[in-house]
Amino acid sequence: MKHKNRIFFFLGVLFLLFSTNSYAQTQVRNLTCEYLTNPLAIDVLEPRLSWQLAGNERGIEQTAYQVIVASSKEKLNDNEGDLWNSGKVESDQSINVVYDGVDLKSKMDCFWKVKVWSNKGESIWSEPANWSIGLLFYNEWWGRWIGFDRPFPWDDDSFHSRLSARYLRKEFEVTKPIKQAKVYLMGLGLYELYFNGQKIGDQVLAPVPTDYDENVKYNVFDVTEQLKSGDNAVGVILGNGRYYTMRQHYKPYKIKNFGFPKLMFHMEIEYEDGTKAYVLSNDSWKGTAEGPILSNNEYDGEEYDARKEMPGWNKVGFDDEGWLKPEYVQVPNGTFEAQMTPNMKVMESIKPVSVSKIGEDRYILDLGQNIAGWMKMTVQGNAGDTVQLRFAEVLQDNGELFTANLRDAKATDIYILKGGEKETWEPRFVYHGFQFVEITGYPGVPTVDDFVGQVVYDKMETTGTFETSNSIINQVFKNAYWGIRGNYKGMPVDCPQRNERQPWLGDRSTGCYGESFIFGNEMLYSKWLDDIGYSQKENGAISDVVPNFWRYYSDNMTWPGTYLMVADMLHRQYADVRPIKEHYQSMKKWMDYMKDRYMNEDYIVTQDRYGDWCAPPVTIEAGRGKSADKKHPRELISTAYYYYYLGLMEKFALLSGNGSDVAEFQALAQHIKDGFNRKFYLTEKAGYGENILTDNLLALQMGLVPEENHEAVFNTIVDIILNRNNGHLSTGLIGTQWLMRTLTANGRADIAYQLATNTTYPSWGYMIENGATAIWELWNGNTAAPHMNSYNHVMMLGDLIIWDYEHLAGIKSSTEDSGFKEIVMKPEFVEGLDFVNASYQSVYGEISSEWQKDRSTIEWKLTVPANTKAKVYIPAKSAADITESGVELYQANGVNYLYQEGDRALLEVGSGEYYFQFKR
Ligand code: BGC
């Protein structure tokens, strides 16, 4: 027995030795280049490389790194960094290390790996990663733009345009063993690519929309696997997207139309023997507009006649005798750029909740959730049977679709059966915002098993989870999640259902920041920032809608100013300083433009357009049946924002090497602050402007209130909410962006909590009580005039999601550093909440915070990623009142008590998991 025990003891020690060894080792993983995993085409010549460290010990800090970049996998394997070998660099930087090797050229494939040294030891080399450079120069596109720059007789290019999809095909021969084959393509407005009958990639509605007069994004695919020796066929379907716009000959001064669908295709086949072959778009292709997609219009829907399918059209041997020779068509004006934000994809499929009959041959399908996407349908019947699907977000009282809020968007898909076997269909070039579908003409009785709801949005990671003990907060978060994903369409749009769907800047100024906790949206918003830059006029003006499919240069402060706020978000959340550097001069130009034109001698900015857009009517009755489409421009808003933006510009100047501008910004800011107080402060009321909630929130949170009036103004805010508003908010798109944080920063998280959990009008909870499964455009969305109440519009989220993460969960990036290199963990353990569980995938890795209360104790488990630190604020009178993993604080490994700050003990911890307990 004893002997056996000794063996076990010996084995145990061995196991421990081995396991501690491997645990001790720091690992490197999640390598990204320009925030992308193994991108196939970037056009950045100094790409930034990032990685994450991981390990089971606490307090892991990187002390050095080495990056090797090679021109082939083999060289990388042999540690031969022929493109770059950084050598061992003493540094804690693991995010955005700038490539500093051999000059990068078009089409280059770069393979890389990294190893790190940390205070816990040396890692092994990471798994290899790669990136490739796209086509950097216009003249490297050897194909020609092809298509048909005209409607066909069956097309209708009047107001509700109906244009058939264009099909293009080409056969070619592969003569030798292939090393690699890559396709570079621009298919406008939207494309689908096939090789030998097989669709390439999982993207839908590609490429991302841009202002095609400024730039066109190209996509790249590695098709080595899809080609075979001998004959091959490539096929491309072109849809309209925003290129051939949804409304023709309508307000041309406002709505841009770019032209007819077109293709530029460039394929390079590299044979194993080193020779190359090319397949290029030119008039050796064949094309037709007589395929099954009769019409595709983002607002109106898609019409598909399966009888017109052309079996094998994208395969070898298809008889294309009757097809036309494509024409050389007008070249888009914009520059050609690699698309570095993901395309859309079907991200989730959901089963309908019910299908019920509402009339002769008419059924209503309920998805149970307001989504943006489309329905996939299975059907069996006779050739020529026609199924019509009409989409809507809500139903009328009589059970019929409510479509008044879609304005003139027809939102109708039509499928004509080919007959015989079961047919499965989903549209290609449209999407809808809906929960309900009216089905007409379905042969037989449709059931929930015949339909699938396809949820379509940009292929990005869900980075955040969030749950509390309060069901209203949870449901609002869930609605926000649905709303945000539904409105990511290669650009953030306002809504996915009506005849609008425009990327309005004002809706996302603070929204983008909250959204970034839930979705890895850095590439989307970097792309949008570039779009905003492109929209700038020579004189400095920026559009309210970008890409400016609708031209609105209204010169208000708040919508275009989103330019600065998105750049600030990218820096704060993702440690990305490059957008600030690249856009600094344009931002300054816009600030100057607004100052020169609209700032008067009292330092008041006189121009505004939307005011506190969609602020709630005082009562539901007051707003019943009324349009919310009223503008109340306010000088207070534009002046406060100018002041706020100057603060951002000051920060940007320092970050972008323009420090010499700072003094000018500061001096102007001081004048504005004085002018603002002179003009708007109401001494006897201790408030500003009209002494409404938004006015006071802006003044206080933007730092315009002199110290001595701070408390009094905050008391006014509290008074407005608790007494005048009977415990409710009264803010629109502008005020709501500052609401929750102002209350919390001034010690009244309890009121913020009350607003977050209200269910009476106006509140987020009121929407839920009235059936919302996303976020409404209007606080009174159920009773206002229909033409402007979308049921999926994220602008009213304000700063709620930021508050959920930063103040309820306590996950916040410090302003001292960015991108969560230093994390501030200071949850509000508000009365009424028993627990919060939240996690966030930061650029450094996962941060989590889980706390729960009972009558006497709070337990708080938190995770801090490697190579970061967290400041942890615990409500306790001294360190003696806190334990960590059951031991007193001074014994706890990796926990450093700093000092008391107010009623909180401030601790500092390095990476790892911690488990704190303290008395309430
Ligand atoms: C849009 C809003 C937008 C507003 C500005 C509305 O029609 O849906 O989201 O910000 O117009 O005027």
Residues whose N, C-alpha, C, O or C-beta is under 5 A from the ligand:
A	BS01	BGC	D494 W504 G506 D507
